[in-house]
Amino acid sequence: MRILFCNNSFPGQFEALAGYFASRPEHTVLFASSYGRRDFSIAGVRRILLKAAHERAPKGKDEFIRQWTRTVNAGREARSALTQLKRSGFEPDVALFTAGCGESLFLKDVFPDSFRVAYLDLDRHVPEEDDEKSSFVFLTRSMALFHGHAVFALSGDPRGIPDFLRPVVGMTPPFVDTDFFRPENAAPFLCDELVFSRETELVSIDGKGLSGADMSVTLAHLLRQRPNCHVLLTGCDCAGRDLGVFAELARAYPGRLHMRGMSGRAEYRGMLAASTVYVSPSPQSRMRELMEALSCGALLLARPSSTPGTRILIPGRTMLTWPDSAEEQVRLLHHALDERQLREALCRNGQKAVRTHHAQKIILPRHVDGLLRAYKRWQGSA
């Protein structure tokens, strides 16, 4: 079967699903995206790099119009590339795309005879108070629903789906590759010529969406009060980010504050396995990322999910709640690092919860079965 994935970034939410299909010799898998890591690949998946669309909206236009213009331009660029793909002889039996992703906006026009499957990205955080952004996301998702023959959501909050649509959206629980994300499978973690293990006091912090002002006070107190503690900021290679305060802290505490960009998958696993504590301060963190930390045995400090039915982020049982104020953050970090027995109990509970309820090897095949049943029903009706 010929399968096409279409998303704005590679691999995005489709990493496990694309890898699952590509591991079967009967499938040919292509992945079209505008953005993606060049140092990352999935065995058996051929990539098509779409031209990134440039904004052409007049500067005086408001943000809603800007977002719409970017989305349409991304769709036009993708339509041109996918049309060339079709002319070369490739037409997918199944096309899977993220609803609301501009690159898939004209997918139906290019491949009208393919079985098209829209995936809602319900893990995408949209501030409730931002009415225009919420309206834009709802608009683009709604358009994509009319382009697909089936609709699924890989995890996320079902409350993001209108009541009348919930019966037709296949909800899949969040899952993680628990066979891969095991601390015993991780190699020693090397950072700035230092080798870290669980015996080293290492606080790793997800730096996505973080500015220097957000946590500089907390880290200054922690580094000053715990001379044997190391802090690692991950995902800190975004252009235009205000990281100057962190650079000053690194100079003030040489060799103890480390900053890293994106890591390879094996190195990322090593970092999680070596972390005494893993902090995810942003509410935008995806559930999969939090579960990967739990699966590797790190103590997770995060903002608990309010998603109904989630049995994984339980404050005081599988993780600890990350507070808002710097004073409370420092107090929590000291508590997490000092109380070894509590830390080990929470880590055991977190690992058990992930492996029992969210193992990829159990959940992903069930999802694929549902997808293929929908495909066969569509074939029969056609």
C-alpha positions, -999 to +999 in steps of 0.1 A: +000+000+000+013+035-008+010+058+021+016+096+022+020+116+054+015+154+052+024+177+080+040+211+085+070+195+103+087+161+103+080+139+120+056+157+144+028+135+158+033+109+131+067+095+141+055+063+155+027+058+129+050+064+100+076+041+114+050+014+120+039+013+084+074+017+070+085-014+090+062-036+069+076-045+034+042-043+018+040-005+023+057+024+005+058+054+028+064+091+019+064+120+043+059+155+030+067+185+052+080+221+051+101+218+082+120+190+098+152+180+114+179+171+089+197+149+115+167+127+121+152+100+099+128+070+101+139+038+085+119+031+054+104+066+052+113+087+022+110+124+028+097+152+005+107+186+016+081+212+007+090+247+000+085+269+031+059+296+024+068+332+030+042+355+044+029+380+018+002+397+039+005+435+042+022+445+075-009+465+085-032+434+085-042+419+118-029+386+132-058+365+121-053+376+084-016+369+088-022+334+100-047+327+072-023+341+046+005+319+059-017+289+059-029+295+023+006+301+010+018+269+027-010+250+010-002+265-024+035+256-021+025+221-010+000+217-038+026+225-064+051+199-050+024+172-045+012+178-081+047+171-093+048+140-072+016+128-088+029+135-123+059+113-114+036+084-109+030+083-072-006+084-060-012+073-024-038+047-015-040+065+019-031+101+027-028+110+064-025+147+074-028+170+104-060+189+104-052+226+105-018+222+089-016+245+059+005+220+039-026+198+036-051+225+026-053+214-010-045+177-005-080+167-016-076+187-049-044+168-058-054+133-046-092+132-049-092+094-053-071+086-022-085+076+012-078+108+033-074+107+070-074+139+091-057+139+125-066+165+151-037+178+170-055+183+203-022+185+222-016+219+206-021+245+233-044+274+224-049+300+252-086+302+260-084+340+264-070+344+229-103+344+210-088+351+176-062+323+178-088+299+191-111+309+162-084+304+137-075+269+149-112+260+150-116+272+114-086+254+099-095+222+118-131+224+106-120+228+070-098+197+072-126+176+086-145+180+053-114+169+034-111+136+052-129+103+050-120+095+086-109+115+116-086+105+145-068+122+174-036+108+188-042+117+225-052+152+236-083+166+253-116+155+237-132+187+251-114+204+222-139+187+198-174+201+194-201+178+209-217+169+176-184+158+161-172+136+190-190+104+178-170+105+145-135+112+159-115+081+169-097+090+201-064+071+207-048+072+242-014+088+244+014+063+240+052+060+243+078+035+231+084+020+265+108-006+250+131+022+238+127+046+267+141+025+294+169+037+316+188+004+314+190+008+276+205+043+278+242+050+271+261+073+295+251+109+289+279+132+278+275+170+280+302+197+279+328+169+283+312+157+315+296+123+319+264+123+338+246+094+355+217+091+380+243+095+408+250+130+397+226+157+408+213+168+374+182+190+369+171+190+333+146+216+321+126+217+289+135+251+275+109+252+247+090+286+250+112+296+279+129+331+281+157+340+304+134+360+326+112+330+333+135+311+355+167+330+361+159+337+397+151+301+404+183+288+388+205+314+405+192+303+439+196+266+431+231+269+418+242+290+447+227+268+474+237+234+459+273+235+448+272+199+435+241+204+414+242+207+376+214+223+355+208+214+318+185+236+296+173+216+265+159+228+233+177+262+235+187+267+199+157+288+188+167+320+170+156+353+186+152+338+221+162+359+251+188+336+266+213+363+277+204+358+314+212+321+312+246+329+296+254+352+325+245+324+349+267+300+330+296+324+334+289+329+371+287+291+377+312+277+352+308+241+343+274+238+360+248+254+338+246+237+304+225+246+274+218+222+246+197+223+214+178+194+198+193+160+205+193+128+186+168+102+199+194+080+217+211+110+232+177+124+244+170+090+261+204+092+278+197+127+290+163+116+305+179+085+321+207+106+337+184+133+350+176+133+387+148+157+380+131+166+347+112+199+347+086+208+322+075+243+331+053+250+300+017+241+297+024+235+260+044+203+267+030+173+249+018+144+269+042+121+249+072+140+260+062+139+297+056+102+295+090+096+279+106+112+310+085+090+333+094+059+313+131+067+317+127+069+355+132+107+359+113+125+386+089+147+366+080+182+378+053+196+355+019+211+354-006+182+357-030+176+329-067+183+332-074+159+303-103+136+313-093+099+317-056+106+320-042+082+346-006+093+343+001+127+358-010+123+394+006+149+418+022+132+448+020+097+432+037+098+398+051+134+397+051+167+415+033+199+404+055+227+391+045+260+409+044+295+395+066+316+419+104+314+420+103+309+458+080+279+455+101+265+426+133+266+446+116+250+476+102+222+454+136+215+437+153+212+471+126+189+483+128+167+452+166+165+454+168+159+491+141+133+496+156+103+479+130+078+491+101+099+479+118+105+446+124+068+440+088+059+449+074+085+425+097+074+397+086+037+402+050+047+401+055+068+370+072+040+351+046+015+361+017+038+350+033+044+316+041+008+309+007-004+321-016+021+304+004+038+277+028+014+260+031+020+223+034-017+215-002-022+227-019+010+217-004+017+183-014-017+167-050-011+179-050+023+163-037+009+130-064-018+130-091+009+134-075+029+106-074-001+082-110-011+091-121+025+081-101+022+049-118-011+040-152+003+047-144+032+024-133+009-003-165-011+000-187+019-002-168+033-031 
